[in-house]
Amino acid sequence: MPPVRFTMEERRVAHAAELFEVLRDPGLYEFLDEVPPKSVEELAEKLARSELRKSPDGKESWLNWVVRGESGAIVGYVQATVEENKDTNIAYVFSRAVQGQGIATAAVRSMIEMVVAEYQPTILFIVADEGNLPSLRLAGRLGFTTAPTEVAATRQPGPNDVVLWLRPSSQCFGYSGKPFE
């Protein structure tokens, strides 16, 4: 299988119009606890809040990237929220048009490599709806497993959510520190 080609850019307000085209698809939200943005302007406001890469109280690092496919078009985004105690929540949303092509797995893997190298998280978490099989399979491919009940409870999951976790090492996925191609 040929390598998956993609690029990642820190998510900025300037991405709002192009990202809106991906995120306005209501089918993406079947298993998410949010709704599609109503307009480019609404999305731009949301992106502006995260552009500083810190929560308002400064206790969390908000790390967000858009992902571009081989054509150069935005196909989704990846994000990590690094908490003060270094626990890190991982999230991602990708266009249904590219699901199953390996882009999401490769992009999430690259993001995790960068976050591990820069922030040294203690535990990585993915919280996904039990019906979101593509997301659960992606997490499994990256080595995430079901978190113990007492650990899962700290993530405040919804009634249908599965909490997955991974304890990263400094060699997590072999990140070299070089830009991805």
Secondary structure, DSSP 8 states (H G I E B T S, - for coil): ------EEEE--GGGHHHHHHHHT-GGGGTTSSS---SSHHHHHHHHHHHTTSB-TTSSSEEEEEEEE-TTS-EEEEEEEEE-TTS-EEEEEEE-TTTTTSSHHHHHHHHHHHHHHHHH--S-EEEEEETT-HHHHHHHHHTT-EE--HHHHGGG---TTEEEEEE---TTGGG--SS---
